[in-house]
Amino acid sequence: SFILNFNPLLVLMLGIAFLDERPTKMQGVGIVITLIGIRLFFNDAGLVMNDARGIAITIVSGIGWATYMVLSRRVLRGFRENIYSFTGYPMMIASLMLLAATGATGNVHVPTLEGTVIIAWLAFVNTALAFYLWNHALQSIRAYEQCILQNTMLIQIALLSVIFLGEEIDALKAAGIACVFVGVLLVQLRNMKEIKNRRKEIVVLTR
């Protein structure tokens, strides 16, 4: 988790190289503050970095995700077709491949009613709807701007662990969470300004 939280930095570098999408000075400050917050949050004795294989797999996974983000943004920012097709066809093909692989291994089980409901929820809400919204957002905002939003999961998980697991957040982790929140907010300010400018343009055109 610690390593993957630095993914926005990789997405930023790939975005500059292949999309020519460069952050503003304020966004740059926001990214730095976010990364500092991540380091503060994980700055305890529980952070162990001695598993070379696990670290290598995580880094490869991060590179793959960053590449996906940049390639998707490259296609979607000029995509004028229905976003449903862009989201639906790859998911359908991948699902059929997984189904074929399951059948080939003979590891087929009939789920219970409860299992069917859970699978349906994960398929339609956590996957189909989530990726549709993800791709829709990627049409409008830059890859690094969207990627850094994932870092707010650190905040969400920390708060949920307090509510449901009774875990405590010490001062250093609280400072890290605050830095991540402020940093992500600074990165998104460009989009807020663009929305205000578009509203002004709409008002002028309607007069």
N, C-alpha and C positions, 0 to 999 in steps of 0.2 A: 504493500500500500504506500509506503514511504517513497519508493522509487517511482511508482506510477503517478504519484501526485506531481512529479516534475515533468510530466508529459507535455503540458502547455509550452514549455521552453522548446521542446523538440518540434512541436507543431508550428510554433512561431518561426523557427529557423527554416523549416521546410516551406512555410507559407511565404516567407521573404524570397526564398530562392526560386520557387516555382509558380507563385501566384502574384508576386510583387505586392503583397499586402503587408504594409509596415505600420507598426503601432505609433500612436502619437506619444509625445513626451509623458503626458499624464498616464497613458496606458502602460508605458514602460515602467514608470514608478509603481503602478498598481501590480504589475507582474512581479517586480522585485519584492514588494511588501508581502504578496501572497506566498512566494517561495520562502521568505523569512518566517512567515507564520507556520508553514509546514514544518520547517526545521525546529521551531520552538515546540510545536505540538509533539513531535516525535523525539524530543531531546530528553530521553530518560534511559534507565538501565535496561528497559525491555527491548530496545532497538538493537538487534543482533544482525550483523552483516557478514557472517562467516560461512554461509552456504553458497559456494560459487555456482553450483548448478542452478539453484533456485534463482539467484540473482541474474544469471545469464538468460534463463527462460523468461523472467520478468522483463528484462531489457528488450529481448526480441519481441515479446508481446507488445511492449510500449511502442517500438518502432513500427510494428504492423498497424497498430491503432492510429498512430500519427500519420502514416502513409494513407490509410483509409480516409482520415479526416480531410487531408489536403486534396486527394483525388476526388472525393465526393464534392468538396467545395468548388473545385475546378469545373466539374460538370454542372453542378446545380446553380451556380451563379449566372449561367447563361441558359438555364433550362426553362423552356417556355411551355412544355407539355404538362400533362396532368401528373402531379406528384404522386398520385396513387399508384400509377404504373411503375414509377421509379422505385417505389418502396415494395410494392406487391410482388412483382415478377422475381426479383432476387430471393425474396423470402420463400416464395412458392417452390422455386428450383432447389433451394437449400433444404427445405422440408422434405421434398421428394427424395433427395439424396440421403438424408438421415433415415427416412422410412425404408429405403432400399437397403441401407447398411444394417439396419435393425433386423430386417427380414433375412438377410444373408447370414447373419450370425445365429439366427434361430432364437434370439432373445426377445420373443414377443409375448407380452402379457396383456390380458384384458383388465383395464383399470376398474376400480370400484366407482360407485357413483360420486363419492367424495373426491376420489382421484381425478375423475373426469371433469368435475367442476374446477378443481385446481388447475388442471392442464388447460382448460378453456380460458380461465382467467389469465394465466401466464401467456397464452398464445395471442389473445385478442387485446388485452390491456397492456401487460408488461412488455410485449414484443411488437405487435402490429401497430397499435396506437402510439406507443412510445417512439418507434422508429419513424412513423409518419410525421409526428411533431418535430422530431430531431431533424429530419431532412427538410421539412418546411422552414425551420429556423435557419438551417445552413444555407438556404437560398438568399437570406437577407443579411446575416451577420458573418463576419470573417471567421476563419477556422480557429484561430487562436482565441478569439473572443468567446466562441462556443465551448471550446475545449476547457478553458479555465473555469467555466461554470461547473464542470464536473468536480472541481475542488471543493465546492460547497457540500458535497457528500460527506466530507470530513466533519463539517459542522453538524449535519443532520444525524450522522451515526453517533457522534459524541452525545448529542442531546437525547437521542433515543436510548442510548445505553444508560443514561442517568435515570430516565423515566421507567424503563422496563427491567433493567438489570441492577439498579441501585448503585451504579458505579459513581465515583467521585471525580471531579475535574479540578486539578490543582491550579495554582496561580499561573504557572508556566504554560499549561495547556490552554487555559482561558485566554492568555495573551496571544497564543498562537491562533486560536479561533478568531479572536478579534482582528488580528492582522489579515487572516485569510478573507474575512468578510469585507473589510475595508479595501483590500487589494482587488478583489473581484469586482466590487462596486466601482472602483476607479476605472477599471478596464471597460465596464459597460457604459460609462458616461457618454462616450462618443455616440452610441446608439440612441441614448435619450435625447441628445442634442439634435440628431438627425430627425427623430420623430417630431420634435418641436418645429424644426424648419419645414418639414413636409406639411404639418398642420397649417403653418402660416401661408405656405404656397396654395393650399387648398382653399383657405379663407379668401385669399386674393383672387383666385380664379373664379370663385363663386359670386364675387361682388359684381 
